[in-house]
């Protein structure tokens, strides 16, 4: 096994003998040799210290200490910082993300983007499987690195792209890594195909059931497969029977949920940690939404309540994406009858399914989720959830899903807002933050003012610009350029982590000294009290007490500082992830800004052209307090409180509003 010094020496090489030999060796007689662009690019000499980055990826369920996030991060951080011929470009990382899915690997995407931008010369990675388990993605990444003269070393395999003779081996090993993922997926599917026909299905402690305890808690099948038994929780089972009966009687799901909440019956998820789904928000800690119509709808579909188990309800068609699909006949399904104790009869369950299917046919099913400009950006100030949209194709309205529950809990009272109001607010956020106007804007949704997007028409009220409006377009352009090109996330993360580690050492050393001093004090105290040792006086004990107190103060101060730095790092990690998600939108916004004129004319053009399409370029989130009060969290991690004076909703269904709408339609047709 290679030592760290051997690995470091091998990593230093950027121009190897084999590389030049492959390009410039004499061609054999009669042979035709073509030099690829990638081969030629890799021979370019790097001047000055190499900018070296490391990439690590770990699974969230990894219990292997050698492969843990902390171990790899510490190892690679030390490797990058100790070599005098390197300039550390940082440690790029992804935690709990599959190697076959590049879409959600923020660190991986940043690494490749920085390579394209010329910020990295060399990459170190533990193994090919940590870098990518998808052959197509792996080869695309290698080509990107080759084209931008970036080399990568995989320590475990001992392969380096600085040597072009390794290309075929790398491709082969990448295919093997993908095959391992496919094999794991196939093994799981094979296991299911063997167990399901036998009726071997695990139990779940869903509402109304709990796992059995004691010696007979597990049932062992003939082939050794174990099933954890479940028992009925009678108090919860009574609620389940009630729900099924009320649905069968034709009660609305929302009415059932409302009555359960009025009676203060705990919901299934009450007191439990909220499950977080990627790309979605959850309610704030401590807020209980109670029973909802969605819970009732899900509960009555579970055949487990009649003692049966339907197996293979979903399947995964592609092991590379890991996306599950509802099984609508693509794969065989297996129904295991009398799998566990039943709470309701099978006949009642069938009757309820007919009612449910009738409700679905009457009210229809929701369509496919569509991403809109404000999706994930409008956040409820009351409960913390992201706003949803309705009436999307015609005057969109955004609302908090918690406030729309109508289940009697009333945990959120957020009002709905029209998208038109949100866009007007966004324009005002720019005028407020950058002090573009010398007088406050008393916005009027019936007027063609600076917030309307049509300022400059004949009927527009006069607007008084501040001198700062002359430089606004260049200022906002420069801020976007800086945030796009000066993103040193990995450097800042490493700096904060080193500070935290130093404080941990300080705390550990201080605790060690305090233990020694405490032992000395206790020993001298015993000698003085029990043995009447004349050599031990009060001043000696007092001095020890003072030193113990000093160490305690040092520990307390270090712990406070460490907690502050950890909170800062946690905030920055969240900010960096949000920032990276909007990188492409900011590039598009920059292209648009480059076309704007200078001076006040450019400012007017910016505000008129600022539509919902550019929200994700400038805002990481917009907290909605009410239709007239907002807080915008900008791309540079600053915030602006925005107060509006009129609300679009106030003018709906009025003559003045419809006059304004006719003006808008006329303006759009002209455009």
Secondary structure, 3 states (H helix, E strand, C coil): CCCHHHHHHHHHCCCCHHHHHHHHCCCCCCCCCCCCHHHHHCCCCCCCCEEEEEEEEECCCCCCHHHCHHHHHHHHHHHHHHCCCEEEEEEEEEECCCCCCCCCCHHHHHHHHHHHCCCCCEEEECCHHHHCCCHHHHHHHHHHHHHCCCEEEECCCCEECCCHHHHHHHHHHHHHHHHHHHHHHHHHHHHHHHHHCCCCCCCCCCCCEEECCCCCCEEECCCCCEEECEEECHHHHHHHHHHHHHHHCCCCHHHHHHHHHHCCCCCCCCCCCCCCCCCCCCCCCCCCCCCCHHHHHHHCCCHHHHCCEEECCEEECCCCCCCEEECCCCCCCEEECCCCCCCCCHHHHHHHHHHHHHHHHHHCCCCCCCCCCCCCCEEECCCCCEEEEECCCCCCEEEECCCCCCCCCCCCCCCCEEHHHHHHHHHHHHHHHCCCECCCCCCCCCCCCCCCCCCCCCCCCCCCECHHHHHHHHHHHHHHHHHHHCCCHHHHHHHHHHHHHHHHHHHHHHHHHHHHHHHHHHHHHHHHHHCCCCCCCHHHHHHHHHHHHHHHHHHHHHHHHHHHHHHHHHHHHHHHHHHHHCHHHHHHHHHHHHCCCCHHHHHHHHHHHCCHHHHHHHEEEEEEEECCEEEEEECCCCEEEEECCCCHHHHCCCHHHHHHHHHHHHHHHHC
